[in-house]
Amino acid sequence: MTYQWQDYTAADAPIAESFLDSAARRFTGCDEGWEDYCTYWLGEPETRPGENFWVKLIRLEGEPIAVMALFLGDGVLLVSEYILSPAMRGQGHGSAILRELLSHGKEILGFEIPRARAVIFPENQVSIRAFERAGFGFESAHPDGDALFYVYERDESRDP
């Protein structure tokens, strides 16, 4: 694997917060900050860390470059939040990290990932392209038009 995946801890909050520039705040559900986002979801009664909810800090050659929150429900992995360091954007890491997650789910999360979903703001064209390059396809738009749903389904005849 190219990237190092580690479980996020509260000590990593300053790193994750540093990734939240104005673009990331505009296109994520983390407008109140990454730590508030994590605290909210960890406080939900249905959240079981390591079973149906994971937060990962992703490193490249030891340097933190991304943070990702993932939910598992009904056998489908949801990429809930995914923020790449501003310094690493535009270099292909966004889609490469997603491809690595999809192809190495067993090592990263403990299970294979046959199906995944993502919710992306329509204005976030950079994320749309990254998810599409990773193998996700457009599924539908929210009736309000404020969100797009993308889906990945493993093609058993090829690697993701």
Steps between C-alpha positions, in 0.01 A plus 500: 500500500615854428331670796516433871156473662474558871210533738429864573533610862408823674872589495471518119236776517742787425616318185146441378400857585794630294352331191177700538571800283210704359445256211486199732259676737275594208485145362482286814275454799783630718416868503525492881832315483621143466502427873138618538404273208670197660364577847146521361517165319680321783218615731227342288360180656527300175869587453736215585864598433689225320176319412295747298695826532865575430701817488837464330798730473682425176873561467742501210862428593409577861341838431125538565321589177132410548231410747195286424184398688324181393168338598379149430127442469313217329826370354579828324795715603427874501789738453347760727777758512829509318738793519835518326770736620493819291869447416424158347198594289521485122767228495280190462511398865125541550404225257807287581408489869144398412624226265733370769214489752278311255767248404647450850189520717592178679833644619365848574159428656493123545264412215475507122305790353264379227285815505557857614315829480587867528298817533656797322391862465425575131738798506788280613622405154845404629353231728266380229796446266704326773217261585432430132870426438488259795213305341191666647213585270213745530195338658250779564449853621326599820150636420610843629796494260743576782677161495608238249520131583782296352542125521781251456431135428788257478536347157619150579662481155750777584669665796372845606 
